[in-house]
Amino acid sequence: MPGRVDGKVAFITGAGRGQGRSHAVRLAQEGADIIAIDICHDVEGALPMATAEDLAETAKMVEALDRRIVTHQADVRDLDALKAALDDGVEQLGRLDIVLASAGVAMMGGRTDKMSLGSWTHTIDINLTGVWNSARVAIPHLLAGGRGGAIVLTSSVGGERAMPYMGHYISAKHGVIGLMRSLAVELGQHNIRVNSVLPTNVNTPMFMNQGLFRAWRPDLENPTADDILPIAQAQHLLPIDWVEPVDISNAILFLVSDEARYITGIELPVDAGTLLK
Ligand SMILES: NC(=O)c1ccc[n+]([C@@H]2O[C@H](COP(=O)([O-])OP(=O)(O)OC[C@H]3O[C@@H](n4cnc5c(N)ncnc54)[C@H](O)[C@@H]3O)[C@@H](O)[C@H]2O)c1
């Protein structure tokens, strides 16, 4: 049986681990070849990023599915590096159909008047300008292919509503939705669809880390994932604490497949109902 994205090529940012890796594997299971990039070095003030070994592991997982993958270390803030990586991937794999802008960071927050300029700037540069860069390098390839295409920009439930002390992240994720709508309006005539996914808590290092546990349970000295369960569950309508990366990948797979051929310009929450609470 043919896969749901058979013969297509997908460009995925932040593919070294977490959701980006999961998207690479899930799309490869459905027949796509992958162009995967990740920064593979740390950014001041952010959690440790994926490593070169992580990105190599993503490649192994895709190749184990008999699909091709081209990997490059590139920072989404660096337009030239991103362009060079994607151009090389398209040259090797022959085409581009799907673009998934998943790379992102969660930096130290704080009340707006106390947040450092560095924290604000790094977050906006990676989580918003990085997404804009990813679209900018990909659009010429999609247009040149003449076959249309599908772009999914990863926002967050924080793209729809605010949380305290996260003004940088919330602003960037709201901005991603504005960018998604702008791209949908501009590219629809070329049969290029553009949508966003809005995840709730996802079981990846961005969520599962000591800094977040401490922020949520400042009353405990060494909180663990178990200690945040009641808070995490209370966020959702469904009786769960967080979702798995593959839950986001499955939503994205739908959006980029022909099953969603007339869907463009939407925000798709994968949020266990949190936006209704
Ligand atoms: N984990 C969650 O709870 C959650 C919830 C809502 C939205 N999101 C969003 O989902 C996306 C994926 O996050 P994740 O959960 O997989 O987290 P993650 O930290 O596991 O993965 C993020 C990946 O992006 C890469 N990256 C970071 N900055 C980069 C840069 N400048 N250039 C290239 N690569 C870079 C990292 O190395 C890492 O591999 C992010 O945009 C995040 O904001 C996450």
The ligand as an SDF file (V2000), in Angstrom:
LIG
                    3D

 44 48  0  0  0  0  0  0  0  0999 V2000
    7.7040   20.4460   24.2980 N   0  0  0  0  0  0  0  0  0  0  0  0
    6.6150   21.1670   24.5000 C   0  0  0  0  0  0  0  0  0  0  0  0
    5.9450   21.0620   25.5490 O   0  0  0  0  0  0  0  0  0  0  0  0
    6.1240   22.1320   23.4380 C   0  0  0  0  0  0  0  0  0  0  0  0
    4.8160   22.6400   23.5320 C   0  0  0  0  0  0  0  0  0  0  0  0
    4.3550   23.5150   22.5540 C   0  0  0  0  0  0  0  0  0  0  0  0
    5.1710   23.8640   21.4840 C   0  0  0  0  0  0  0  0  0  0  0  0
    6.4410   23.3620   21.4200 N   0  0  0  0  0  0  0  0  0  0  0  0
    7.2520   23.7460   20.2440 C   0  0  0  0  0  0  0  0  0  0  0  0
    7.5650   22.5820   19.5180 O   0  0  0  0  0  0  0  0  0  0  0  0
    8.8000   22.7730   18.7910 C   0  0  0  0  0  0  0  0  0  0  0  0
    9.7030   21.5850   18.9850 C   0  0  0  0  0  0  0  0  0  0  0  0
   10.1160   21.5340   20.3520 O   0  0  0  0  0  0  0  0  0  0  0  0
   10.4490   20.1380   21.0590 P   0  0  0  0  0  0  0  0  0  0  0  0
    9.3550   19.8720   22.0110 O   0  0  0  0  0  0  0  0  0  0  0  0
   10.7820   19.1140   20.0230 O   0  0  0  0  0  0  0  0  0  0  0  0
   11.7360   20.5720   21.9100 O   0  0  0  0  0  0  0  0  0  0  0  0
   13.2490   20.0420   21.8720 P   0  0  0  0  0  0  0  0  0  0  0  0
   14.0120   20.9740   22.7200 O   0  0  0  0  0  0  0  0  0  0  0  0
   13.2900   18.5860   22.1660 O   0  0  0  0  0  0  0  0  0  0  0  0
   13.6610   20.2050   20.3320 O   0  0  0  0  0  0  0  0  0  0  0  0
   13.9530   21.4490   19.7480 C   0  0  0  0  0  0  0  0  0  0  0  0
   15.0060   21.1930   18.6810 C   0  0  0  0  0  0  0  0  0  0  0  0
   15.2640   22.4370   18.0030 O   0  0  0  0  0  0  0  0  0  0  0  0
   16.6820   22.5580   17.8630 C   0  0  0  0  0  0  0  0  0  0  0  0
   17.0100   23.9920   17.7610 N   0  0  0  0  0  0  0  0  0  0  0  0
   16.8870   24.9280   18.7310 C   0  0  0  0  0  0  0  0  0  0  0  0
   17.3220   26.1220   18.2900 N   0  0  0  0  0  0  0  0  0  0  0  0
   17.7170   25.9340   17.0080 C   0  0  0  0  0  0  0  0  0  0  0  0
   18.2730   26.7910   16.0140 C   0  0  0  0  0  0  0  0  0  0  0  0
   18.5310   28.0800   16.2830 N   0  0  0  0  0  0  0  0  0  0  0  0
   18.5410   26.2820   14.7920 N   0  0  0  0  0  0  0  0  0  0  0  0
   18.3050   24.9750   14.5150 C   0  0  0  0  0  0  0  0  0  0  0  0
   17.8090   24.1100   15.4250 N   0  0  0  0  0  0  0  0  0  0  0  0
   17.5100   24.5850   16.6530 C   0  0  0  0  0  0  0  0  0  0  0  0
   17.2450   21.9170   19.1270 C   0  0  0  0  0  0  0  0  0  0  0  0
   18.6110   21.5710   19.0150 O   0  0  0  0  0  0  0  0  0  0  0  0
   16.3260   20.7030   19.2720 C   0  0  0  0  0  0  0  0  0  0  0  0
   16.7850   19.5980   18.5360 O   0  0  0  0  0  0  0  0  0  0  0  0
    9.3590   24.1010   19.2890 C   0  0  0  0  0  0  0  0  0  0  0  0
    9.0680   25.1080   18.3400 O   0  0  0  0  0  0  0  0  0  0  0  0
    8.5900   24.3550   20.5850 C   0  0  0  0  0  0  0  0  0  0  0  0
    8.5080   25.7180   20.8910 O   0  0  0  0  0  0  0  0  0  0  0  0
    6.9300   22.5080   22.3420 C   0  0  0  0  0  0  0  0  0  0  0  0
  1  2  1  0
  2  3  2  0
  2  4  1  0
  4  5  1  0
  4 44  2  0
  5  6  2  0
  6  7  1  0
  7  8  2  0
  8  9  1  0
  8 44  1  0
  9 10  1  0
  9 42  1  0
 10 11  1  0
 11 12  1  0
 11 40  1  0
 12 13  1  0
 13 14  1  0
 14 15  2  0
 14 16  1  0
 14 17  1  0
 17 18  1  0
 18 19  2  0
 18 20  1  0
 18 21  1  0
 21 22  1  0
 22 23  1  0
 23 24  1  0
 23 38  1  0
 24 25  1  0
 25 26  1  0
 25 36  1  0
 26 27  1  0
 26 35  1  0
 27 28  2  0
 28 29  1  0
 29 30  1  0
 29 35  2  0
 30 31  1  0
 30 32  2  0
 32 33  1  0
 33 34  2  0
 34 35  1  0
 36 37  1  0
 36 38  1  0
 38 39  1  0
 40 41  1  0
 40 42  1  0
 42 43  1  0
M  CHG  2   8   1  16  -1
M  END
$$$$
